[in-house]
Amino acid sequence: MTGPLGAPVLEHALLPVRAGQEESFELAVAEATPLQTGLPGFRGVHVSRCVERPGTYLLLIGWDSVEAHETGFRGSPQYARWRELLHHFYDPFPVVEHFVPVPVVPTPG
């Protein structure tokens, strides 16, 4: 599996965008997501809009490790630009969590 879902660590955040700012947010996120390309440990990014709650977005970013995100990206000049582009849209500020794959064994049919 390629992209963020195939990464050893999956960053997950539900992004609550202020009402009426969805279109501006989508333009800003299109500008922000390429900022991570080429950073050590970055595997891919995917952003989706919730069908039931159109002001809520799902951010998934694949990393080689939590440190690649927490230290590498957040300590980079790219993160300063990411923050400038996106953080003012959120209310409340999102919780960011990291997930690792769980081996799933198919049940014999």
C-alpha positions in Angstrom: 0.0 0.0 0.0 1.4 3.4 -0.9 0.6 6.9 0.4 -0.1 7.8 4.0 -2.1 4.6 4.7 1.0 2.4 4.0 3.2 4.3 6.4 4.6 2.9 9.6 2.9 5.9 11.5 -0.3 7.5 10.5 -1.0 11.0 11.8 -4.7 11.7 12.3 -6.6 14.9 13.0 -10.2 16.0 12.6 -10.0 19.6 11.6 -13.0 21.7 12.7 -13.1 24.7 10.3 -15.0 27.8 11.3 -18.4 28.1 9.6 -18.3 29.9 6.3 -14.6 29.5 5.8 -14.6 26.1 4.2 -13.8 27.3 0.7 -10.9 29.5 2.0 -9.6 26.6 4.0 -9.6 24.2 1.0 -7.5 26.7 -1.0 -5.1 27.1 1.9 -4.8 23.4 2.5 -4.0 22.9 -1.2 -1.2 25.4 -0.7 0.0 23.9 2.6 0.1 20.1 1.8 3.0 20.3 -0.7 5.2 21.9 2.1 5.9 18.4 3.5 7.0 16.8 0.2 10.6 15.9 0.4 10.9 16.1 4.2 12.7 13.1 5.8 10.2 10.5 6.9 7.2 12.0 5.0 5.1 9.3 3.2 2.0 11.1 1.9 -0.9 13.2 2.9 -4.7 12.9 2.3 -7.4 15.4 3.3 -11.1 14.6 3.1 -14.3 16.6 3.9 -16.9 15.0 6.1 -20.2 14.4 4.3 -22.4 14.7 7.5 -20.5 17.7 8.9 -19.1 19.7 5.9 -17.0 22.0 8.2 -15.1 19.0 9.5 -12.1 17.7 7.6 -10.0 14.5 8.1 -6.2 14.9 7.8 -4.1 11.8 7.4 -0.4 12.1 7.0 2.0 9.1 6.7 5.3 9.2 8.5 8.2 6.9 9.0 8.1 7.7 12.8 6.4 10.0 15.3 9.7 11.8 15.5 9.7 12.6 11.8 6.5 14.5 12.4 7.0 15.9 15.9 10.6 16.9 15.6 11.4 16.9 11.9 8.3 18.6 10.4 7.3 20.7 13.4 10.9 22.0 13.8 11.1 23.0 10.1 10.5 26.3 8.3 7.8 24.5 6.4 5.8 24.0 9.6 5.9 27.7 10.3 4.3 28.3 6.9 1.8 25.5 7.5 0.8 27.1 10.8 0.5 30.5 9.2 -1.7 29.1 6.4 -4.0 26.8 8.4 -4.2 27.3 12.2 -6.5 30.3 12.1 -9.3 28.3 10.5 -9.8 25.9 13.5 -12.3 26.2 16.3 -11.5 24.5 18.5 -7.9 23.6 17.8 -7.7 19.9 16.6 -6.3 17.0 18.5 -3.5 15.4 16.6 -2.8 11.7 17.2 -0.5 9.0 15.8 -1.5 5.5 14.9 0.5 2.4 14.0 -0.8 -0.6 12.0 -2.4 -3.6 13.8 -1.9 -6.9 12.1 -5.3 -8.2 11.0 -5.6 -11.9 10.3 -8.6 -12.7 8.0 -11.1 -15.1 9.5 -11.5 -18.3 7.5 -14.7 -18.3 5.6 
